[in-house]
């Protein structure tokens, strides 16, 4: 049991890292990249979905309304990648296998 816990603690950072980056044809995409950086590294997405607007607090204490989009890429080795942007910045990377 102690070995299992140790192994989980050792490999946990790698699991977090895997969901915060995505390898594309011409580079590595990371969280906080802009839409133009992602587009230049990964090309045009399979689809772009506008999800609406969200209010976010900026560094000056003001609320700003920003657009939220989700881009889809794939399939790549049977996996689809879903990239969520908020205010032109990449905030989430998900990978899912579709049947």
N, C-alpha and C positions, 0 to 999 in steps of 0.2 A: 504494500500500500504506500509506503514511504517513497519507493522508487517511482510509482505512478505520479504522485504529487510533485516530485522533483522534476520528472519529465514534462509535466504540464507547465510548470513554472518556467522551465528552460525554453520550451517551444511556443509559449503564449505570445511573446513579442513578434515572432515570425507570422503568426496568424493575423495580428493587427496590421502588420506591414503589408501583407498580401492584399488586404482590402483597401489600402490607401494608395496603391499604385496600380498602373496598368501598362503593359508593354504593347506598343503599337509598332507599325511598320518602320517608322523613322524616329523612334525614341521612346522615352518613358514618361508617362503622364502621372502627375501626383496631385493630391488634394491641394487646393488653392490656386491651381493653374487657371488661366483665363480661357474663355471659349475660343479665342483666336489661337492660343498655344495648342490646345487640344486639337483643333481643326487642322493646324499645320502638321502635327505629328501623326494624327490618326486618319486624316481625310474626312470626307463627308460621311455623316452617320447614316445608318439605314433608315432611321426616322428621328424626327425632332418633335417632341410634344410639349406644348405650353401648358403648364399646370396651374398658372394663376400668379397672384402677387402675395408677398409676405412682408410684414413690417419687421424691420430689424433695427436694433439700437446701434448707432455709430459710436465712434470713439469720443465724440463731443457730447454725448448724451441726448442726441436727437433721434427720433424715429424716422426712418426712410422706408418707402415702399419699393421693393425690388422684385423683379420678375424671377419666376422659378420655372426651369425647363428640365426635361429629361431627354437625353440622347441615347439611342440604341445602336450598338455595333454588333456584327456577327453574321452568321455563326462562324466561330473559329474553334476548330476541334470540337464541334458540338455545343459550344458555350456561346451565350449571348452576354454582352456587357451593357450595363445600364449606368449612365453617368448623369448625376443630378447636379444642376447648376443653380446657384442662387446669387442674383446680382452679378452675373457674368463670371462667377468663380466656382470652380469644381468643389462640391462639398461632400459627395458620396459616390462610391464606385461599388456596384453589385454585379456579380456574375451568376447566371442561372442557366441550367441545361433545359432545353425545350425538347419535347418529344416530337 
